[in-house]
Amino acid sequence: QVQLVESGGGLVQAGDSLRLSCAASGRTFSTYAMGWFRQAPGKEREFVAVITRSTGQTRYADSVKGRFTISRDNAKNTVYLQMDSLKPEDTANYYCAANRYGGLFSTSAPEYDYWGQGTQVTVSA
């Protein structure tokens, strides 16, 4: 069992930066691939980024590539999402998720085993 708690969301202006954090419980954090997803009102949950368990390889959605950076600190049981050059279309509730058997190609929400409650990011024009 893994419990995930996101933090760091807020209201910012276009062009600003935010760093989201996701703290995980349990001693097996390093064995999970970790992903970030987002969901805007009236839209489906969409993949944002994933980081693998051991090598720390990353993959991003085209819409955030070059602006967002996912990272993890296994000693702190935490995964981060650094978001730069934010745009109004980045406005959404952001969720972190853990995938026990996933990897670099785990970009689909149903593949993930555990989810946080989400943190709201609002970007004004």
Short mmCIF file of the C-alpha atoms (twelve columns), coordinates in Angstrom:
data_MODEL
# 
_entry.id   MODEL 
# 
loop_
_atom_site.group_PDB 
_atom_site.id 
_atom_site.type_symbol 
_atom_site.label_atom_id 
_atom_site.label_alt_id 
_atom_site.label_comp_id 
_atom_site.label_asym_id 
_atom_site.label_seq_id 
_atom_site.Cartn_x 
_atom_site.Cartn_y 
_atom_site.Cartn_z 
_atom_site.pdbx_PDB_model_num 
ATOM 1   C CA . GLN A 1   0.000   0.000  0.000   1 
ATOM 2   C CA . VAL A 2   1.291   3.444  -0.947  1 
ATOM 3   C CA . GLN A 3   -0.276  6.724  0.116   1 
ATOM 4   C CA . LEU A 4   0.484   9.817  -1.925  1 
ATOM 5   C CA . VAL A 5   0.047   13.448 -0.908  1 
ATOM 6   C CA . GLU A 6   0.566   16.267 -3.394  1 
ATOM 7   C CA . SER A 7   1.415   19.859 -2.520  1 
ATOM 8   C CA . GLY A 8   2.645   23.025 -4.165  1 
ATOM 9   C CA . GLY A 9   -0.273  24.027 -6.334  1 
ATOM 10  C CA . GLY A 10  -1.605  27.550 -6.483  1 
ATOM 11  C CA . LEU A 11  -2.639  30.550 -8.571  1 
ATOM 12  C CA . VAL A 12  0.073   32.029 -10.782 1 
ATOM 13  C CA . GLN A 13  0.355   34.199 -13.860 1 
ATOM 14  C CA . ALA A 14  1.329   33.026 -17.317 1 
ATOM 15  C CA . GLY A 15  5.097   32.649 -17.563 1 
ATOM 16  C CA . ASP A 16  5.544   31.902 -13.866 1 
ATOM 17  C CA . SER A 17  6.900   28.713 -12.337 1 
ATOM 18  C CA . LEU A 18  5.650   26.267 -9.731  1 
ATOM 19  C CA . ARG A 19  7.105   23.137 -8.205  1 
ATOM 20  C CA . LEU A 20  4.752   20.384 -7.186  1 
ATOM 21  C CA . SER A 21  5.755   17.766 -4.644  1 
ATOM 22  C CA . CYS A 22  4.318   14.345 -3.986  1 
ATOM 23  C CA . ALA A 23  5.235   12.653 -0.721  1 
ATOM 24  C CA . ALA A 24  4.812   8.894  -0.541  1 
ATOM 25  C CA . SER A 25  4.389   6.686  2.493   1 
ATOM 26  C CA . GLY A 26  5.976   3.282  2.866   1 
ATOM 27  C CA . ARG A 27  9.416   1.814  2.376   1 
ATOM 28  C CA . THR A 28  8.895   0.649  -1.192  1 
ATOM 29  C CA . PHE A 29  8.750   4.016  -2.939  1 
ATOM 30  C CA . SER A 30  11.900  3.316  -4.930  1 
ATOM 31  C CA . THR A 31  10.289  0.243  -6.487  1 
ATOM 32  C CA . TYR A 32  7.507   2.258  -8.172  1 
ATOM 33  C CA . ALA A 33  7.550   4.177  -11.387 1 
ATOM 34  C CA . MET A 34  5.990   7.568  -10.627 1 
ATOM 35  C CA . GLY A 35  3.815   9.654  -12.879 1 
ATOM 36  C CA . TRP A 36  2.100   13.007 -12.951 1 
ATOM 37  C CA . PHE A 37  -1.297  13.441 -14.578 1 
ATOM 38  C CA . ARG A 38  -3.665  16.387 -14.807 1 
ATOM 39  C CA . GLN A 39  -7.364  16.893 -15.277 1 
ATOM 40  C CA . ALA A 40  -9.088  20.088 -16.320 1 
ATOM 41  C CA . PRO A 41  -12.834 20.630 -15.816 1 
ATOM 42  C CA . GLY A 42  -14.849 18.726 -18.396 1 
ATOM 43  C CA . LYS A 43  -11.811 16.912 -19.728 1 
ATOM 44  C CA . GLU A 44  -10.318 13.476 -19.243 1 
ATOM 45  C CA . ARG A 45  -7.304  12.895 -17.056 1 
ATOM 46  C CA . GLU A 46  -4.185  13.213 -19.181 1 
ATOM 47  C CA . PHE A 47  -0.608  12.081 -18.852 1 
ATOM 48  C CA . VAL A 48  1.992   14.720 -18.042 1 
ATOM 49  C CA . ALA A 49  5.237   12.934 -17.134 1 
ATOM 50  C CA . VAL A 50  6.712   9.688  -15.814 1 
ATOM 51  C CA . ILE A 51  9.985   8.773  -14.138 1 
ATOM 52  C CA . THR A 52  11.269  5.218  -13.867 1 
ATOM 53  C CA . ARG A 53  12.132  3.365  -10.686 1 
ATOM 54  C CA . SER A 54  15.883  3.006  -10.669 1 
ATOM 55  C CA . THR A 55  17.480  4.723  -13.640 1 
ATOM 56  C CA . GLY A 56  15.334  7.823  -13.367 1 
ATOM 57  C CA . GLN A 57  14.564  7.943  -17.070 1 
ATOM 58  C CA . THR A 58  11.802  10.368 -17.953 1 
ATOM 59  C CA . ARG A 59  9.104   10.849 -20.554 1 
ATOM 60  C CA . TYR A 60  6.825   13.842 -21.118 1 
ATOM 61  C CA . ALA A 61  3.641   14.728 -22.902 1 
ATOM 62  C CA . ASP A 62  4.340   16.828 -25.974 1 
ATOM 63  C CA . SER A 63  2.349   19.697 -24.480 1 
ATOM 64  C CA . VAL A 64  4.783   20.124 -21.571 1 
ATOM 65  C CA . LYS A 65  8.066   18.959 -23.096 1 
ATOM 66  C CA . GLY A 66  10.799  21.520 -22.539 1 
ATOM 67  C CA . ARG A 67  8.810   23.346 -19.838 1 
ATOM 68  C CA . PHE A 68  8.197   20.708 -17.152 1 
ATOM 69  C CA . THR A 69  10.747  18.509 -15.367 1 
ATOM 70  C CA . ILE A 70  9.950   15.436 -13.300 1 
ATOM 71  C CA . SER A 71  12.432  14.217 -10.701 1 
ATOM 72  C CA . ARG A 72  12.499  11.978 -7.664  1 
ATOM 73  C CA . ASP A 73  14.373  11.700 -4.397  1 
ATOM 74  C CA . ASN A 74  14.098  8.115  -3.223  1 
ATOM 75  C CA . ALA A 75  15.739  8.965  0.103   1 
ATOM 76  C CA . LYS A 76  12.891  11.387 0.804   1 
ATOM 77  C CA . ASN A 77  10.149  9.272  -0.788  1 
ATOM 78  C CA . THR A 78  9.218   12.266 -2.916  1 
ATOM 79  C CA . VAL A 79  8.613   12.974 -6.583  1 
ATOM 80  C CA . TYR A 80  8.616   16.506 -7.975  1 
ATOM 81  C CA . LEU A 81  7.231   18.307 -10.981 1 
ATOM 82  C CA . GLN A 82  8.992   21.551 -11.813 1 
ATOM 83  C CA . MET A 83  6.746   23.599 -14.067 1 
ATOM 84  C CA . ASP A 84  8.230   26.582 -15.898 1 
ATOM 85  C CA . SER A 85  6.793   28.969 -18.461 1 
ATOM 86  C CA . LEU A 86  3.298   28.121 -17.344 1 
ATOM 87  C CA . LYS A 87  0.411   28.762 -19.713 1 
ATOM 88  C CA . PRO A 88  -3.311  29.206 -19.036 1 
ATOM 89  C CA . GLU A 89  -3.914  25.842 -20.712 1 
ATOM 90  C CA . ASP A 90  -1.858  24.207 -17.949 1 
ATOM 91  C CA . THR A 91  -4.689  24.999 -15.534 1 
ATOM 92  C CA . ALA A 92  -5.864  21.702 -14.018 1 
ATOM 93  C CA . ASN A 93  -5.884  19.525 -10.962 1 
ATOM 94  C CA . TYR A 94  -2.550  17.713 -10.881 1 
ATOM 95  C CA . TYR A 95  -2.240  14.181 -9.551  1 
ATOM 96  C CA . CYS A 96  0.753   12.015 -8.798  1 
ATOM 97  C CA . ALA A 97  0.478   8.256  -9.197  1 
ATOM 98  C CA . ALA A 98  2.517   5.147  -8.480  1 
ATOM 99  C CA . ASN A 99  2.940   2.187  -10.816 1 
ATOM 100 C CA . ARG A 100 4.379   -0.999 -9.313  1 
ATOM 101 C CA . TYR A 101 5.316   -2.672 -12.581 1 
ATOM 102 C CA . GLY A 102 5.489   0.291  -14.896 1 
ATOM 103 C CA . GLY A 103 8.261   2.038  -16.705 1 
ATOM 104 C CA . LEU A 104 9.071   4.627  -19.291 1 
ATOM 105 C CA . PHE A 105 6.040   3.771  -21.436 1 
ATOM 106 C CA . SER A 106 3.506   3.965  -18.616 1 
ATOM 107 C CA . THR A 107 1.481   6.889  -19.914 1 
ATOM 108 C CA . SER A 108 -2.044  5.568  -19.342 1 
ATOM 109 C CA . ALA A 109 -3.929  6.283  -16.118 1 
ATOM 110 C CA . PRO A 110 -5.359  2.745  -15.713 1 
ATOM 111 C CA . GLU A 111 -1.798  1.395  -15.488 1 
ATOM 112 C CA . TYR A 112 -1.269  3.147  -12.156 1 
ATOM 113 C CA . ASP A 113 -2.004  1.497  -8.841  1 
ATOM 114 C CA . TYR A 114 -2.127  4.384  -6.377  1 
ATOM 115 C CA . TRP A 115 -3.182  8.002  -6.667  1 
ATOM 116 C CA . GLY A 116 -2.975  11.142 -4.609  1 
ATOM 117 C CA . GLN A 117 -5.879  13.518 -4.013  1 
ATOM 118 C CA . GLY A 118 -4.550  16.155 -6.367  1 
ATOM 119 C CA . THR A 119 -3.406  19.756 -6.118  1 
ATOM 120 C CA . GLN A 120 -4.952  22.592 -8.109  1 
ATOM 121 C CA . VAL A 121 -2.855  24.685 -10.461 1 
ATOM 122 C CA . THR A 122 -4.457  27.786 -11.942 1 
ATOM 123 C CA . VAL A 123 -2.615  29.931 -14.473 1 
ATOM 124 C CA . SER A 124 -4.078  33.320 -15.320 1 
ATOM 125 C CA . ALA A 125 -3.421  35.048 -18.624 1 
# 
